[in-house]
Amino acid sequence: MLRKLLAAFTIAILFASCKGKSKSTDQNTETKVVKDAHTLSNADSVEVQHLDLNIAVDMDKRQIGGSATWTINNEKAARQLILDTYDLTIDSVSVDGKSTTFSLDKKIDHLGSALHIPIVTASKSVKVCYRTGKDARALQWLSPQQTHDKKHPFLYTQSESIYARSWIPCPDGPGIRFTYAAQVAVPKGLMALMSAMNPQEVSLTGSYYFTMATPIPAYLMALAVGDIAFKSIDDRTGVYAEPGMIEKCRNEFEDVGRMVNTAEQLYGHYQWGRYDVLVLPPGFPIGGMENPRLTFCTPTVIAGDRSLVSLIAHELAHSWSGNLVTNATWDDFWLNEGFTDYFERRIMEQMQGKGYSDMLWELGYQDLVTEVNGLGATSKDTWLKLDLKGRDPDDGLTDIPYEKGSHFLKLIENTVGRDQFDRFLAKYFESHAFKTMTTEAFLTYMDTALLKGDEEMKKTLNINAWVYGPGIPANCPRVDQERFKRVDSERVKFLNGMPAAKLSVIDWTTHEWLQFLRKMPANMPAAEMKKLDDAFMFRTSGNSEIADLWFIMSVRAGYTASYPAMEQFLSSVGRRKFLEPLYGQMMKTSGGAEMARRIYTKYRNNYHPLAQEKLDVMVMGKK
């Protein structure tokens, strides 16, 4: 039934920018109209050009209210403007300053409700007055106790993939771009930040004004409100965080300015002005979100030794792959994430050396193998080109677009040569800047601009097996294992009886420790776990990547000495990457399900609504 409803509401979103067909400067093929099954809007018929947002944030009521005024171009003479909404209360609508009627469709799972507004050919401006609902999927409202400093409430948004519609009535699809300006009123003493030009000091009045003059899609709309401080890194980079975290965060991100310079050397000018990072309270459900000009970041990256900052390299890389050239639909998600994973590893290679990036590649390959095994080697969800019609687009947020996508690009690099591939990517970003891209259009562009019709090279790459085939193709590239071979040698020594304290682990990075632990026997006895823990104190590790893996191993082995620290970890970490595998392991273990339900019930409100949705099903059995 849902599939039929979706078919009725599927909207044609234009490949370039919803302004009609265009021609690339690098090829003679016209861009094609593609279908975006995850927006109910009619942005193909009515061009939305600019958003003026005027909102107030009520931290006590946990509600955003105000108006969204859209500047439109209705040259196709559409009789209505249709916007996406999700759990919004619409108070009134006006067109060109005159009050008008409107209608709100019945809610569709995942997609929300279409808002219909009558317009005429000459209509230029549509104003919607509205309020957010209690089920706004993009919003996490935190009490003071849920923040780091525990003094003031906090709000942040997560609009990707289709959650912007839960706090702004908008055309919510990755292929629909618009500029925006925003007036935001917040309680005095708190700072507001957006994916735009941002303040660096708290406003005495609680009123903030933002502008984003570069067109962006709705999923890159972002807002954060809280007790926030700022520290500069260099002339165009800086970090925001709660005051109690700001010095630690500033120290962790010392090299971010150098990262931006390194990225520019690889693939061209950074086109967004400033690059700042906001470190959020613990409930943030993902590692980072590439909101333009202001990456939202998990505090789990703050390890104290800058060992996890490759995550920042990833979000920075999105300033080219994703924010600059964007997947046209969520079926083309690998064009955002596969390119960004590849770019991230190139940045880290430039900054830390090939041995370091090789470890990232190998851990990524391991993640790919695990994901394919979990989804099934023949599953269509292991294709690069996804088919998410009738489903929540978050179903596509697996390691497939990230790791299969990046390894495909690594294969292309190995096949055509790094220098040639780098020139191609730099040209790709330059010639398609601020446009959207489909999988098919990219393959056509690559054939024209890089492969140049070389049939032998295309046969070597076996493109269809990667893009339209399941699993891991046989020609998947692997990198040098030099540093991990040394790690594996130390693991073997331990398993053969060498005391853990005598292992050669000096100067190991996070990645070496992950390799060391990942390859331990699955049935490792609790007594052996204790030997490792006594030597390396894994259960009290301040490194979230290592700690999470250790806790999973502890549950599997029944190593109960880790359980108090594990509960503390689950009380203070909201990242789904850590929560889902750890709770999932508990649910598989004798006696673990009861422990999982007890801990989850206790700390559920610390987690973002998106994490709650998944864990409610996994842990509590809700449907």
Order of alpha helices (4+ residues) and beta strands (2+ residues): alpha-beta-beta-beta-beta-beta-beta-beta-beta-beta-beta-beta-beta-beta-beta-beta-beta-beta-beta-alpha-alpha-beta-beta-beta-alpha-beta-alpha-alpha-alpha-alpha-beta-alpha-alpha-alpha-alpha-alpha-alpha-alpha-alpha-alpha-alpha-alpha
